[in-house]
């Protein structure tokens, strides 16, 4: 595997007022969805802490990757994709669940954030999906047609890719990124209380 860790000191700069309004709205909508049974329908759903991811993406936005193409794997309600768009990335998300795709597009549009959400799988069609992706007890995605054609970009055209992998799925995510991302691309992963980790393909 040709990935190396990138040391990042998270930014302590607060989100802009407009971005904070978006994040507050996203949190409120997530609370409503969860109260209405979202985690029963999608038992593996677990949102990241927006402020933690923002603190990492804000640093990347001020570096060489700033303004480049950003992709969120499994974008759910679009919170992280929205953060990336607000920070100046050309942001996209891929989400398999049709209801979440509809809701995320509505949320982003309500706050004037230019980001594209494509419905489908973030696993390229030619990639052999590990069995654990298909186990209903542990899978973090449903199998389906890859969404890259809808975005009119291949995975190697994204400078930054973000994902929130379950611990037992992290190696599969890393292998997927290492196989298809371009050299120099950054992979940002969220790890709960441990925050975000950034790796670069070399």
Secondary structure by P-SEA (a helix, b strand, c coil): ccbbbbbbccccccccaaaaaaaaaaaaaaaaaaaacccccccccccccaaaaaaaaaaaaaccccccbbbbcccccaaaaaaaaaaccbbbbbbccaaaaaaaaaaaaaaccbbbbbcccccccccccccccccccccccccccccccccccccccccbbbbbccccaaaaaaaaaaacccccbbbbbbcccccbbbbbcc
